[in-house]
Amino acid sequence: MLNVTLFIATVLIWGTTWIAIAWQVGPVDVVVSVFYRFALAAVVFLAGLALLGRLTFPRQWRFVVLQALCLFSFNFLFFYKATMLMPSGLVSVIFSLATLFNAVNARLFFGDRVKPRAVLAAAIGVTGLVLLFWNDLAVDIDPQVLQGIGWATAGTMLFSLGNMVSRKNSAEGVTPVTANAWGMGIGALVLLAIIQFTGTPITLPTSTTYLGALIYLAVIGSVVGFTAYLMLVARIGSDRAAYATVLFPVVALLMSTLFEGYEWHLTAVIGITLTMLGNLVMFAKWPVAKRNKEPDLGMGTPAKS
């Protein structure tokens, strides 16, 4: 039941962060916005752990630092830059490729077998998302959009590599909560160093929209969302956990319907249907022979690291 709760929380939280990111783009340089996000998240996270008496230091720091670089700094710089160049819905579609990246990277770094079931589910889910956002994808591609695709793809690859590092941290006895809290702080320091090195001015917009988006992204999107997701990675494996990234663009589309006037089309309905089918393929418990077969790892069974 906990795995299901973590999965749903990840989908709902990350499905709503893309609009918040779009609301942050513009008033200040993206590196400043990302710095504000993770600096605030780190303060909230570390202070909260200290008050609860759960603040601990990692046994080793090298993978925590690497996780900070992959998950709490450079990858979001890339996503924010991509959002400046193309619709946020399209960025979320590209981000959904983390499912495939995770399966491949888990094979490369941990020797995991790429299961046909995971590949089939990802193929169905991504196909559904392409149809879901077909009206955004079937436009004339200009140089800015191509650059945006490049930034979003690079950010997704870093996110996937961060998943692998998080898995390594868990194997080393560093919990997702500890790695996230210190990782966000380290990520904020890295971003501050970039700001100082490039001479980027630091200003804080006072608009309600920007500040509201900042608080939501820092506390809910970062502290709660990343902890739920990385706990899920530790429990069920990176390939299955990353299927949340195939589903949350559906939430992003619903938010776009409410706040941006997105118009539904037949391809969108077909896309949602395929995405749900991909979810069934990934997580349903299929009948298996009782002998000479390993039990299927469903949502309720922790994956072996």
C-alpha positions in Angstrom: 0.0 0.0 0.0 2.9 2.4 0.8 4.3 1.9 -2.7 0.9 2.7 -4.3 0.7 5.9 -2.1 4.2 7.0 -3.1 3.5 6.4 -6.8 0.2 8.4 -6.8 1.8 11.2 -4.8 4.7 11.4 -7.3 2.4 11.5 -10.3 0.1 14.2 -8.8 2.9 16.4 -7.4 5.2 16.3 -10.4 2.2 16.6 -12.8 1.5 20.0 -11.3 5.0 21.4 -11.1 5.3 22.1 -14.9 2.8 24.9 -14.8 4.6 26.3 -11.7 7.9 26.2 -13.6 6.3 28.0 -16.5 5.1 30.7 -14.0 8.7 31.2 -12.8 10.2 31.6 -16.3 10.8 35.2 -17.3 11.2 37.6 -14.3 14.8 36.6 -13.5 17.5 34.4 -15.0 16.7 30.7 -14.8 19.7 29.9 -12.7 18.5 32.4 -10.1 15.0 30.8 -10.1 16.4 27.3 -9.7 18.8 28.5 -7.0 15.8 30.1 -5.0 13.9 26.8 -5.4 16.6 24.5 -4.0 17.9 26.9 -1.4 14.5 27.3 0.1 13.9 23.5 -0.2 17.2 22.8 1.6 16.4 25.1 4.4 12.9 23.6 4.9 14.2 20.1 4.6 17.2 20.4 6.9 15.4 22.5 9.5 12.5 20.1 9.5 14.8 17.1 10.0 16.7 18.9 12.8 13.4 19.7 14.6 12.3 16.1 14.4 15.7 14.9 15.6 16.3 13.0 12.4 19.1 15.1 10.9 22.1 12.9 10.2 25.2 13.1 8.1 25.8 10.7 5.2 28.3 8.0 5.8 30.0 9.1 2.5 29.6 12.3 0.5 30.8 11.5 -3.0 27.5 10.1 -4.2 25.5 12.7 -2.4 27.4 15.4 -4.2 26.9 13.6 -7.5 23.2 13.2 -6.8 23.1 17.0 -6.2 24.7 17.7 -9.6 22.3 15.3 -11.4 19.0 16.0 -9.6 19.1 19.3 -7.8 21.0 21.7 -10.1 22.0 21.1 -13.7 19.1 19.0 -14.8 16.6 21.7 -13.7 18.7 24.4 -15.4 18.1 22.4 -18.6 14.4 22.0 -17.9 13.9 25.7 -17.2 15.8 26.6 -20.4 13.6 24.1 -22.4 10.5 25.7 -20.9 11.6 29.1 -22.2 11.8 27.7 -25.7 8.7 25.5 -26.1 5.4 24.5 -24.3 5.8 23.0 -20.9 3.6 20.1 -21.9 6.1 19.1 -24.6 8.9 19.3 -22.0 7.0 16.9 -19.8 6.6 14.5 -22.7 10.3 14.4 -23.3 10.9 14.0 -19.6 8.7 10.8 -19.7 11.5 9.1 -21.6 13.2 8.7 -18.2 11.5 5.3 -18.2 13.5 4.1 -21.1 16.7 5.9 -19.9 16.4 4.3 -16.5 16.0 0.8 -17.9 19.1 1.2 -20.1 21.2 2.9 -17.3 20.3 0.2 -14.8 21.6 -2.3 -17.3 24.8 -0.4 -17.8 25.6 0.5 -14.2 24.0 -2.4 -12.2 23.7 -5.2 -14.8 20.0 -5.4 -14.5 18.2 -7.3 -17.2 16.0 -5.1 -19.4 12.7 -6.9 -19.1 10.5 -7.1 -22.2 7.6 -6.1 -20.1 9.2 -2.8 -19.1 10.1 -2.0 -22.6 6.6 -2.8 -23.9 5.0 -0.8 -21.2 7.3 2.2 -21.9 6.7 2.0 -25.6 2.9 1.9 -25.1 3.0 4.8 -22.6 5.3 7.0 -24.6 3.2 6.4 -27.8 0.2 7.4 -25.8 1.9 10.6 -24.7 2.8 11.5 -28.3 -0.8 11.2 -29.2 -1.9 13.0 -26.1 0.2 16.0 -27.1 -0.1 15.6 -30.8 -1.4 19.1 -31.4 1.8 20.4 -29.7 4.1 18.0 -31.5 2.6 18.4 -35.0 3.8 22.0 -35.5 6.5 23.4 -37.6 9.8 22.8 -35.8 11.9 25.9 -35.6 15.4 26.3 -34.3 14.2 27.4 -30.8 12.0 24.3 -30.5 15.0 22.1 -31.6 17.1 23.7 -28.9 14.4 23.1 -26.4 14.2 19.4 -27.3 18.0 19.2 -26.8 17.8 20.9 -23.3 14.9 18.7 -22.2 16.6 15.5 -23.4 19.8 16.5 -21.6 17.9 17.2 -18.4 16.1 13.9 -18.6 19.4 12.0 -19.0 20.8 13.8 -15.9 17.6 12.9 -14.0 18.0 9.2 -15.0 21.7 9.2 -13.9 20.6 10.8 -10.7 18.3 7.9 -10.2 21.2 5.5 -10.5 23.2 7.6 -8.0 20.3 7.5 -5.6 20.1 3.8 -5.9 23.8 3.6 -5.1 23.3 5.9 -2.0 20.6 3.5 -0.8 22.9 0.5 -1.2 25.5 2.4 0.8 23.0 3.0 3.6 22.2 6.6 2.9 18.4 7.0 3.0 16.6 9.1 0.3 15.6 11.6 3.0 19.2 12.2 4.0 20.5 12.3 0.5 17.8 14.6 -0.7 18.2 17.1 2.2 21.9 17.5 1.9 21.8 17.1 -1.9 19.4 20.1 -2.3 21.7 22.2 -0.1 24.8 21.2 -2.2 22.8 21.8 -5.4 21.9 25.3 -4.2 25.6 26.1 -3.4 26.6 24.9 -6.9 24.0 27.2 -8.4 25.1 30.1 -6.3 28.7 29.5 -7.5 27.4 29.6 -11.1 25.6 32.9 -10.3 28.7 34.4 -8.8 31.0 33.2 -11.6 28.8 34.5 -14.4 28.0 37.7 -12.6 24.2 37.1 -12.9 22.3 39.6 -10.8 20.2 38.2 -7.9 16.8 39.8 -7.6 13.6 38.4 -6.1 10.3 39.2 -7.9 7.5 40.2 -5.6 4.6 39.0 -7.7 2.2 36.6 -6.0 2.4 34.2 -9.0 6.2 33.9 -8.8 6.4 33.6 -5.1 3.5 31.1 -4.9 5.1 29.0 -7.6 8.5 29.2 -5.8 7.1 28.0 -2.5 5.1 25.2 -4.2 8.1 24.0 -6.2 10.5 24.2 -3.2 8.3 22.6 -0.6 5.9 20.3 -2.4 7.7 19.7 -5.7 11.2 19.3 -4.3 11.0 18.2 -0.6 7.9 16.0 -0.8 8.0 15.0 -4.5 11.6 14.0 -4.7 11.5 12.1 -1.4 8.4 10.2 -2.5 9.9 9.3 -5.8 13.4 8.3 -4.6 11.8 6.2 -1.8 9.8 4.5 -4.6 13.1 3.9 -6.6 14.6 2.2 -3.5 11.5 0.0 -3.0 10.5 -1.1 -6.5 13.4 -0.3 -8.7 14.2 2.6 -11.0 12.5 1.2 -14.2 9.1 0.8 -12.5 9.3 4.0 -10.4 10.1 6.0 -13.5 6.8 5.0 -15.1 5.4 7.9 -12.9 7.1 10.1 -15.4 5.0 8.6 -18.1 1.8 9.3 -16.2 2.3 12.8 -14.8 2.0 14.5 -18.2 -1.6 13.4 -18.1 -2.0 15.5 -14.9 0.0 18.3 -16.6 -2.5 18.2 -19.5 -5.5 18.4 -17.1 -3.9 21.4 -15.4 -3.4 23.0 -18.8 -7.1 22.4 -19.5 -8.0 24.3 -16.4 -5.6 27.1 -16.5 -4.4 27.4 -20.2 -7.6 26.5 -22.1 -6.2 23.3 -23.6 -8.7 21.9 -26.2 -9.3 18.1 -26.2 -9.2 16.1 -29.4 -9.6 12.5 -30.4 -5.9 11.9 -30.4 -5.7 13.1 -26.8 -8.4 10.6 -25.7 -6.6 7.8 -27.5 -3.3 8.9 -25.9 -4.8 8.7 -22.4 -6.2 5.2 -23.2 -2.8 4.0 -24.3 -1.1 5.5 -21.3 -3.4 3.7 -19.0 -2.8 0.5 -20.9 0.9 0.9 -20.5 0.3 1.3 -16.7 -1.5 -2.0 -16.7 1.2 -3.8 -18.6 3.9 -2.4 -16.2 2.2 -3.1 -12.9 -0.5 -5.8 -13.2 0.4 -9.2 -11.7 0.3 -11.7 -14.5 -0.3 -15.4 -13.8 3.0 -17.4 -13.5 3.9 -21.0 -13.0 4.5 -22.0 -9.4 7.7 -23.9 -10.2 11.0 -22.6 -11.6 9.6 -19.0 -11.8 10.6 -16.0 -9.8 7.7 -14.1 -8.3 6.7 -11.0 -10.2 7.8 -7.8 -8.5 4.5 -5.9 -8.2 3.9 -2.6 -6.5 3.8 -4.2 -3.1 7.2 -6.0 -3.4 10.5 -4.2 -2.8 13.0 -4.7 -5.6 16.3 -6.3 -4.9 19.2 -3.9 -5.2 
